[in-house]
Amino acid sequence: MTEGNFVDYVKIHISSGNGGAGSTHLRREKFVAKGGPDGGDGGRGGHVIIRGDKNLWTLLNFKFKRHFNAGHGGHGGKQRSTGADGDDVIIDVPLGTVVRDSESGKILFEITEDGQQEIPARGGLGGRGNWHFKSSTNQTPRYAQPGLPGVEANVTLELKLLADVGLVGFPNAGKSTLLSVLTSAKPKIADYEFTTLKPNLGIVKYRDFRSFVIADIPGIIEGAAEGKGLGHYFLRHIERNAVLLFMVPADSKDVSKEYNILLNELRKYNPELMDKERLLAISKSDMLDQELIDEMSLVLKEELPGVTPVFISSVSGLGMTGLKDRLWEMLNTK
């Protein structure tokens, strides 16, 4: 999927159908001059339904269509016949989509399962026909209920990626290169910061035909939790990853400091992210010899207690098999 085709935030307008009006028909037959009321009920207006689809990965479809209108209910007829219900509109979205009210910002619901259906705009009820209002004192009511109007709303669709592993790091840390090596994804790669402006997804093939999904998240900078850089635009994608793979390049001036800054940004954005499994990968390690790797491991063990880094190189292939083994073990050890 190309970067331009990844859409993860869009506002749409939805409108459910009006309910059909009840009928005021009076029964008339050849030998029944005054048969009384027999007007039927109006049909229900169509709902706007949002449904989860596991085969979708982006909100690209909404780039070209942002107005969704359900059908109106049919009017009631004679012989107590009920009008037809309006046609529902079903909007398919990727799993991980959060639906908000655009005016208030309130979360209406989240779509996390395939086939899950939610109704943000219900169709109006049909009006009752005049036969409902017949009584001993009013044998021929000549009125019926109008249908109830539908609902119009502006809603925001916000995609939070449902990936197994999320890549976290400063700009130009080698995340896109790693994704291109581990998967068949082809993210944009260049030697400047913020090459990646949209998240990229890839499927990592593991042993025995097993696999897991990895997401390349645009680079974090200090202050991202307050909205600096790309700020909240991409931090939300990290919330749904099971494992966070922190990447710090081997030529960094201070690996521990960079790791702690990244960790602090996630903590400020959402403290619950601290409960996720984490792994630190030292990228671009092909520029280190084994002596430097051993020395750096000892230093990091003292500065970052409990953190066991892996040394990798997307260019030379150093540590790639071990990295996949560690990630698979973290994903499948509960």
Buried (B, 14 or more C-beta within 10 A) or exposed (E): BEBEEBBBEBEBEBBBBBBBBBBBBBBEEEEEEEEEBBBBBBBBBBBBBBBBBEEBBBBBBBEEEBEBBBBBBBBBBBEBBBBBBBBBBBBBBBBBBBBBBBEEEEEBBBBBEEEBEBBBBBBBBBBBBBBBBBEEEEEBBEEBBBBBBBBEBEBBBBBBBBBBBBBBBBBBBBBBBBBBBBBEBBBBBEEEEEBBBBBBBBBBEBEEEEEBBBBBBBBBBBEBBEEEBBBEBBBBBBBBBBBBBBBBBBEBEEBBEBBEBBBEBBEBBEEEBEEBBBBBBBBBBBEBEEEEBEEBBEEBEEBBEEBEBBBBBBBEEBBBEEBBEBBBEBBEEE
